[in-house]
């Protein structure tokens, strides 16, 4: 959301250093890698099958990626991306933790 002001203010966030589009790509790639690790872990029986609960968050990830691909019509577009990313990240983490607990 704050890419412009952060860049102008000299902040050194990931988005400012890489650029907004590359930072979003890194974020999406990290989520894909996390899902791949979970699937691989379940397939080789290192993770319990209940960790697949994390797949419940997959629609949020897909929504985040689709929002990132659309051109921004207004500043609220970035708010939607940020909120979707935040909710996905929290839900994914909670579901993975629950999957390991049960």
C-alpha positions as CSV (number, residue, x, y, z in Angstrom):
1,X,0.0,0.0,0.0
2,X,2.8,2.4,1.0
3,X,5.2,1.7,-1.8
4,X,5.3,5.3,-3.1
5,X,5.7,7.0,0.3
6,X,8.2,4.4,1.5
7,X,10.3,4.9,-1.6
8,X,10.2,8.7,-1.3
9,X,11.0,8.5,2.4
10,X,14.1,6.3,1.8
11,X,12.8,3.2,3.5
12,X,14.5,-0.1,2.6
13,X,11.6,-2.5,2.6
14,X,11.6,-5.6,0.3
15,X,9.1,-3.9,-2.0
16,X,11.2,-0.8,-2.3
17,X,14.4,-2.6,-2.9
18,X,13.0,-5.1,-5.4
19,X,10.2,-3.0,-6.8
20,X,6.5,-3.6,-6.2
21,X,6.0,-6.2,-8.9
22,X,9.1,-8.3,-8.1
23,X,8.2,-8.2,-4.4
24,X,4.8,-9.6,-5.2
25,X,6.3,-12.3,-7.3
26,X,8.7,-13.3,-4.4
27,X,5.7,-13.4,-2.1
28,X,3.7,-15.7,-4.4
29,X,6.7,-17.9,-5.1
30,X,7.3,-18.3,-1.3
31,X,3.7,-19.5,-0.9
32,X,4.0,-21.9,-3.8
33,X,7.3,-23.3,-2.3
34,X,5.6,-23.7,1.1
35,X,2.7,-25.6,-0.4
36,X,5.2,-27.8,-2.4
37,X,7.1,-28.6,0.8
38,X,3.9,-29.5,2.6
39,X,2.7,-31.8,-0.2
40,X,6.1,-33.4,-0.5
41,X,6.3,-33.9,3.3
42,X,2.9,-35.6,3.3
43,X,3.8,-37.8,0.3
44,X,7.0,-39.1,1.9
45,X,5.2,-39.5,5.3
46,X,7.3,-36.9,7.1
47,X,4.3,-34.7,7.8
48,X,1.0,-35.8,9.1
49,X,-1.8,-35.8,6.5
50,X,-3.7,-33.3,8.7
51,X,-1.2,-30.6,7.5
52,X,-3.2,-30.7,4.3
53,X,-5.7,-28.5,6.2
54,X,-3.5,-25.7,4.9
55,X,-5.2,-26.3,1.5
56,X,-8.2,-24.5,2.9
57,X,-6.3,-21.3,2.5
58,X,-5.6,-22.0,-1.2
59,X,-8.6,-19.9,-2.5
60,X,-7.2,-16.9,-0.7
61,X,-3.8,-17.4,-2.4
62,X,-5.5,-17.7,-5.8
63,X,-7.4,-14.5,-5.1
64,X,-4.2,-12.7,-4.1
65,X,-2.5,-13.7,-7.3
66,X,-5.4,-12.7,-9.4
67,X,-5.5,-9.3,-7.7
68,X,-1.8,-8.9,-8.2
69,X,-2.2,-9.5,-12.0
70,X,-4.9,-6.9,-12.4
71,X,-3.9,-3.3,-13.1
72,X,-4.6,-1.0,-10.2
73,X,-7.6,1.1,-10.8
74,X,-7.1,3.1,-7.6
75,X,-5.2,3.0,-4.3
76,X,-7.9,0.7,-2.8
77,X,-6.7,-2.1,-5.1
78,X,-3.4,-2.3,-3.1
79,X,-5.5,-2.4,0.1
80,X,-7.3,-5.4,-1.2
81,X,-4.0,-7.1,-2.1
82,X,-2.5,-6.3,1.3
83,X,-5.5,-7.5,3.2
84,X,-5.9,-10.7,1.1
85,X,-2.2,-11.4,1.6
86,X,-2.4,-10.8,5.3
87,X,-5.4,-13.0,5.8
88,X,-3.9,-15.8,3.6
89,X,-0.6,-15.7,5.6
90,X,-2.3,-15.9,9.0
91,X,-4.8,-18.5,8.0
92,X,-2.2,-20.6,6.2
93,X,0.1,-20.5,9.3
94,X,-2.7,-21.4,11.7
95,X,-3.9,-24.3,9.6
96,X,-0.3,-25.7,9.2
97,X,0.1,-25.4,13.0
98,X,-3.2,-27.1,13.6
99,X,-2.3,-29.8,11.1
100,X,0.9,-30.6,13.1
101,X,-1.0,-30.6,16.4
102,X,-3.6,-33.1,15.4
